[in-house]
Amino acid sequence: MNKWIETIEQSVYKLDEYYNKKIDNNKKLEFVVTLLLILGILIEIYLLNKPTPWVSDDLTKSNYLNYIQGWLNHAKNFYLEWGGRVWGELFTLWFLTIPKRIFNYINTFGYLLFVGLIYINITGKWKWSPSIIVFVNFSLFLCLPAFGQDILWVSGTGNYMWASLIPLLFLSFWRFYLNKAYQFAQNPIFICILFLLGIMTGWSNENVSVGILGMLILYMVIYRIQYFKVPAFAISGFMGTGIGAALLWLAPGNFVRFATEHHTKSILSISKAVIHNVKALLDPNATLALVILFILFILLERSKNKKIASVYFIGSVLSAADFGLIGHIENRVFLGCTVLLIIAAGILYNDWNYNSRIRKVRVLITLCLLLSSISFYHMAEDGINDYAARWNENLEIIAEEKAKGNLDVYVNPITPLNKFCATYGLDDIKPHDENQNWLNKGIAQYYGLHTIQSIHVHPEKQPD
């Protein structure tokens, strides 16, 4: 027994010595591992994009496309008749005019850019950190309650993931300047660029625009304390974001949509929605884990970046609250809050590395998160492939019925297995008594049918 204990102690000592000499703070190893992780993420997301079909809005919107002229007309009509979020619509229209196989590659690199922008908002500088890459990717898989809608669904990713690239890029300049007062930030051209980027940021999405305005005010307070002045780019960026937010929220289409959907103007109802949305951040199926991690680090860690981490945390809360003007924050709308919370917790997690013992623990945590991400990937693969197989069966039914001359077609209803499916939480093709629903009519038009409907067979009515 004593020999076994001695052998184990020697092995632990050798591993510890190997870690200290070969792994800890080894920049070359960090670089290589980070590149391997990036390659793994690219492969993983591509393999999830590939079997994900066009669904619902993708099919109905494609009926009205005529390349650039069609895009602009649709964006104009959307702004005047439905909502202010035109950048997401333009991304979506672009994706719908290219072959799906090309979109799979574009969206894969878009996800990598998405992860990269979250990453640099966490680190605030250029550095190689495998643990942060794994942390960001794992957090997105874990905490996005509608991952498939936000990341893989063509119309969803255009309006959410891709539209989020604009504010993330905008915020990255503010984050970098906090670490170092770069001289180029005083350049008039850069100041103008930040103004324009600010307009696009405020105009990007209702789930973050007001929250980001609050963050920029806090950023400027920190700049004033740290540098004894607020830089010109910050003032121009804030003004641009305010203009963009006004263009987003005051779009004529918003008022048309609110009237159509019978949105209430009651202060009491709006207050209830605000409270609901802030409480939704504690949803265990969404961002609760990030909130807990942030609070633990704030209370227990000796990070020098607690103020800036709190800025992103407050931004997330403000984003959830301001969405109360529209309604409840859920499903794909959670993306904005989730991203800001990932950055808030990630900033503190990134600072948790101030001695060799903690860095060893982080290596173990990184391995656990990596294995969990792989598990999530397999879960996603199963759900997406199941949906794709059922969708393809329905396409065969449509083709067979059209070949017979039947243009009133029944297809099988499809229930997505998990949140990684693009249609998880979306409307499915309606049954016969609802075949004039906008979704059924749009899909029927896309496939050249008179009507399309699903047939729901009750278990007790199924044949023996």
Secondary structure as UniProt FT lines:
FT   HELIX           2..18
FT   HELIX           19..23
FT   TURN            24..25
FT   HELIX           27..49
FT   TURN            50..51
FT   HELIX           57..61
FT   HELIX           62..64
FT   HELIX           67..81
FT   HELIX           86..96
FT   HELIX           100..123
FT   HELIX           130..143
FT   TURN            145..146
FT   HELIX           148..152
FT   HELIX           154..159
FT   HELIX           161..179
FT   HELIX           183..186
FT   HELIX           188..202
FT   TURN            203..204
FT   TURN            206..208
FT   HELIX           209..227
FT   HELIX           232..249
FT   HELIX           252..260
FT   TURN            261..262
FT   HELIX           267..280
FT   TURN            281..282
FT   TURN            284..287
FT   HELIX           288..300
FT   TURN            304..305
FT   HELIX           306..322
FT   HELIX           323..325
FT   HELIX           331..334
FT   HELIX           335..351
FT   HELIX           356..403
FT   TURN            404..405
FT   STRAND          408..411
FT   TURN            419..420
FT   TURN            422..425
FT   HELIX           432..434
FT   TURN            435..436
FT   HELIX           438..446
FT   TURN            447..448
FT   STRAND          451..454
FT   HELIX           459..461
//
